[in-house]
Amino acid sequence: MSAVLKYPPLEPELTYVYRPRPVLVPERKVLAELSVVALRVPATTFDGLAIPAGATGTVVTVWEDGAAYDVEFTDPAGLASLTADDLEIA
């Protein structure tokens, strides 16, 4: 004779209901085209020139609502693609 285990039914208050938590995403600052900006961190242009932190440039392209920016620098002359965290308004 074998024993059969029977489990009691779950009470309604013991069932688990999955409720996803909201994800808080910080608002991204969006710079306008032709904004004059300063570089917070050193960067490299598309041509391979080093741009020191503090250099000023002009935003020439805004990608995907501020996810990235193309910034043109004059000293040294070059174009670099940067994120909003790399830039501040000059």
C-alpha positions as CSV (number, residue, x, y, z in Angstrom):
1,M,0.0,0.0,0.0
2,S,1.5,3.4,-1.0
3,A,0.9,6.6,0.7
4,V,-0.6,9.5,-1.3
5,L,0.1,12.9,-0.1
6,K,-2.6,15.5,-0.6
7,Y,-1.9,19.2,-0.2
8,P,-4.6,21.5,0.9
9,P,-5.7,24.1,-1.6
10,L,-4.1,27.5,-1.5
11,E,-5.9,30.2,0.2
12,P,-6.7,33.2,-2.1
13,E,-4.6,35.6,0.1
14,L,-1.6,33.3,-0.2
15,T,-1.4,33.4,-4.0
16,Y,1.3,35.6,-5.5
17,V,0.4,38.3,-8.0
18,Y,3.3,39.8,-10.0
19,R,3.1,43.5,-10.2
20,P,6.1,45.1,-12.0
21,R,7.6,48.1,-10.3
22,P,7.9,51.4,-12.3
23,V,11.3,52.1,-13.5
24,L,12.4,55.7,-12.8
25,V,14.4,57.1,-15.7
26,P,16.0,60.5,-15.1
27,E,15.1,63.1,-17.6
28,R,17.7,63.8,-20.2
29,K,18.6,67.4,-20.9
30,V,18.3,68.2,-24.6
31,L,20.6,70.8,-26.0
32,A,19.5,72.7,-29.1
33,E,21.4,72.8,-32.3
34,L,23.9,75.7,-32.4
35,S,24.2,75.8,-28.6
36,V,27.7,76.7,-27.4
37,V,28.9,74.0,-25.1
38,A,32.0,73.2,-23.0
39,L,33.5,69.7,-22.8
40,R,33.5,68.1,-19.3
41,V,35.9,65.3,-20.1
42,P,38.6,64.9,-22.7
43,A,37.4,63.6,-26.0
44,T,38.7,62.5,-29.5
45,T,37.5,63.9,-32.8
46,F,36.6,61.7,-35.8
47,D,40.0,62.5,-37.2
48,G,41.8,61.2,-34.0
49,L,42.7,64.6,-32.5
50,A,42.6,64.9,-28.7
51,I,40.3,67.6,-27.3
52,P,41.0,68.7,-23.8
53,A,38.3,69.1,-21.1
54,G,37.0,72.6,-21.0
55,A,37.2,73.2,-24.8
56,T,34.2,75.0,-26.2
57,G,32.4,74.0,-29.3
58,T,29.0,74.2,-31.1
59,V,26.3,71.6,-31.3
60,V,25.7,70.8,-35.0
61,T,23.5,67.7,-34.8
62,V,21.2,66.3,-32.1
63,W,20.7,62.5,-32.3
64,E,17.6,60.7,-30.9
65,D,16.2,63.5,-28.8
66,G,19.4,64.2,-27.0
67,A,20.9,60.7,-26.7
68,A,24.1,62.0,-28.5
69,Y,25.4,65.2,-30.1
70,D,27.8,66.0,-32.9
71,V,29.9,69.0,-31.7
72,E,32.3,71.0,-33.8
73,F,35.3,72.4,-32.0
74,T,37.6,75.1,-33.3
75,D,40.8,74.6,-31.2
76,P,41.7,71.9,-32.2
77,A,39.5,71.9,-35.2
78,G,37.4,68.8,-35.4
79,L,34.0,67.1,-35.0
80,A,33.2,64.7,-32.2
81,S,30.1,62.7,-31.2
82,L,29.4,63.1,-27.5
83,T,26.7,62.3,-24.9
84,A,24.9,64.9,-22.8
85,D,26.9,63.9,-19.8
86,D,30.1,64.9,-21.6
87,L,28.8,68.4,-22.2
88,E,27.7,71.5,-20.3
89,I,26.4,74.8,-21.6
90,A,29.2,77.3,-21.9
